[in-house]
Amino acid sequence: MKGIVFTEFLDLVEDKFGLEMVDKIITESSLESEGAYTAVGTYKFSEMLQLLQHLSAHTDISIDDLLLVYAEHFFSVIERSYPGLLDIYKDPIEMLSSIENHIHIEVRKIYPDAELPTFEVIEKSENSLILIYKSNRAMHHFGLGLMNKTFEHFNEEATILLEKIKEDGTEVKFTIHKK
């Protein structure tokens, strides 16, 4: 997992819960990196999972809800760091339907060894989209948060339904209807 995911997560934890919480979740975790992350480094997903689990335990916020909040934070990082990537799209459905064939290609140019989820477009119309998310990391709520922020970015609203195809969350169907 790319370091930027860790550095931005810890920035969010500091902003929302304070520096003491950052120190607490790092100290309580068994981290090969010892909690020292760089944006361009690569780290084990198990480290992120430990940080999320400890934060969840201390805040009584579910991991899924933490991932939603984190995705909203991360979308603002994308807006600031890669505005040109977002500017080429006129519509949130268009943008979300191009995750696999454009956005992830651009991400791989910056981070060639990034392990990204896959998003398969099953059905697309002007006002709706069905995507299948696949990832062994089961961070579908992070994807949901990014989708919510995509609609907000375009000043549009949508209903996004999430249906687990596999119980462990490694395969999920997103059904999106623009309002």
C-alpha positions in Angstrom: 0.0 0.0 0.0 1.4 3.4 -1.0 2.8 5.6 1.7 0.6 8.6 0.8 -2.4 6.5 2.0 -0.7 6.2 5.4 0.6 9.8 5.7 -2.8 11.3 4.8 -4.5 8.9 7.2 -2.3 10.0 10.1 -2.8 13.7 9.1 -6.6 13.1 9.3 -6.3 11.3 12.7 -4.2 14.2 14.0 -6.7 16.8 12.7 -9.8 15.0 14.1 -8.5 13.3 17.2 -5.2 15.0 18.1 -1.5 14.1 18.0 -1.9 11.9 21.2 -4.2 9.6 19.3 -1.7 9.3 16.4 0.9 8.3 19.0 -1.4 5.9 20.8 -2.5 4.0 17.7 1.1 3.7 16.4 2.4 2.6 19.8 -0.4 0.0 20.2 0.3 -1.5 16.7 3.0 -3.9 15.7 4.3 -2.0 12.7 7.3 -3.2 10.7 7.7 0.5 9.6 7.5 1.6 13.3 4.9 4.2 12.1 7.5 6.2 10.0 5.9 6.6 6.6 6.8 8.5 3.4 4.3 9.4 0.7 6.3 7.5 -1.9 7.1 4.4 0.2 5.3 1.1 0.1 4.0 -0.5 3.3 2.0 -3.6 4.2 -1.8 -3.3 4.3 -1.7 -5.1 7.7 -0.2 -1.9 9.1 -3.2 0.2 7.9 -5.6 -2.4 9.3 -3.9 -2.3 12.7 -4.1 1.5 12.7 -7.8 1.5 11.8 -8.6 -1.2 14.3 -7.0 0.7 17.2 -8.5 4.0 16.1 -11.9 2.3 16.0 -11.4 0.8 19.4 -10.5 4.2 20.9 -13.3 6.2 19.2 -16.1 3.7 19.1 -16.4 4.5 15.3 -16.7 1.5 13.0 -13.9 0.9 10.6 -16.3 1.3 7.7 -17.3 4.8 9.0 -13.7 5.7 9.6 -13.0 4.7 6.0 -15.8 7.0 4.8 -14.4 10.0 6.6 -10.9 9.2 5.5 -12.1 9.0 1.8 -13.6 12.4 2.1 -10.3 13.7 3.4 -8.4 11.9 0.7 -10.6 13.3 -2.1 -9.6 16.8 -1.0 -5.9 15.7 -1.4 -6.7 14.6 -4.9 -8.4 17.9 -5.6 -5.4 19.9 -4.4 -2.6 17.7 -5.8 -4.1 16.6 -9.2 -6.7 19.2 -10.2 -6.1 18.5 -13.9 -7.3 14.9 -13.4 -10.7 16.1 -12.2 -11.1 19.0 -14.6 -11.3 16.8 -17.7 -14.7 15.4 -16.5 -18.0 17.2 -16.9 -20.1 14.8 -14.9 -19.7 12.4 -11.9 -21.1 9.4 -13.8 -18.5 10.0 -16.5 -15.7 10.3 -14.0 -16.7 7.2 -11.9 -17.1 5.1 -15.0 -13.6 5.9 -16.0 -11.9 4.8 -12.8 -10.4 1.7 -14.3 -9.5 2.9 -17.8 -8.2 6.4 -17.0 -7.8 7.4 -13.4 -6.0 4.2 -12.3 -3.8 4.4 -15.3 -2.8 7.9 -14.2 -2.2 6.8 -10.7 0.1 4.0 -11.9 2.1 6.6 -13.8 2.9 8.3 -10.5 3.0 5.1 -8.4 3.9 2.2 -10.7 3.8 -0.4 -8.0 0.4 0.7 -6.5 -2.0 -2.2 -5.8 -5.3 -0.7 -6.8 -8.8 -2.2 -6.6 -10.6 -2.9 -9.9 -13.9 -1.3 -10.9 -15.8 -3.0 -13.7 -18.6 -1.1 -15.3 -21.6 -3.4 -15.6 -24.1 -0.9 -16.8 -24.0 2.8 -17.6 -26.5 5.4 -18.6 -26.7 9.2 -18.4 -28.0 9.1 -14.8 -27.0 5.7 -13.4 -24.0 3.4 -13.1 -23.4 -0.1 -11.8 -19.8 -0.9 -10.8 -18.3 -4.1 -9.4 -15.5 -3.4 -7.0 -12.9 -6.1 -6.4 -10.0 -5.9 -3.9 -8.5 -8.3 -1.4 -8.3 -5.3 1.0 -12.1 -5.0 1.2 -11.9 -1.2 1.6 -15.2 -0.6 -0.3 -16.3 2.1 2.2 -13.2 4.1 1.2 -14.5 3.7 -2.4 -18.0 4.8 -1.3 -16.6 7.9 0.4 -14.7 8.8 -2.8 -17.8 8.3 -4.8 -19.8 10.5 -2.4 -17.2 13.3 -2.7 -17.2 12.9 -6.5 -20.9 13.9 -6.6 -20.3 16.7 -4.2 -17.4 18.0 -6.4 -19.8 18.3 -9.3 -22.5 19.8 -7.1 -24.8 16.9 -7.8 -26.6 14.3 -5.6 -26.9 10.6 -5.9 -28.1 7.5 -4.2 -25.3 5.0 -3.9 -26.2 1.5 -2.9 -23.5 -1.0 -1.8 -24.2 -4.7 -2.0 -21.6 -7.2 -0.9 -21.2 -9.9 -3.5 -18.7 -11.7 -1.3 -19.4 -11.6 2.4 -15.9 -10.6 3.3 -16.3 -7.4 1.2 -13.6 -8.3 -1.4 -16.3 -8.0 -4.1 -19.0 -5.4 -3.9 -21.6 -4.0 -6.3 -22.2 -0.3 -6.3 -25.5 0.9 -7.9 -25.5 4.6 -8.4 -28.5 6.8 -9.4 -28.0 10.5 -10.0 -30.8 12.6 -8.6 
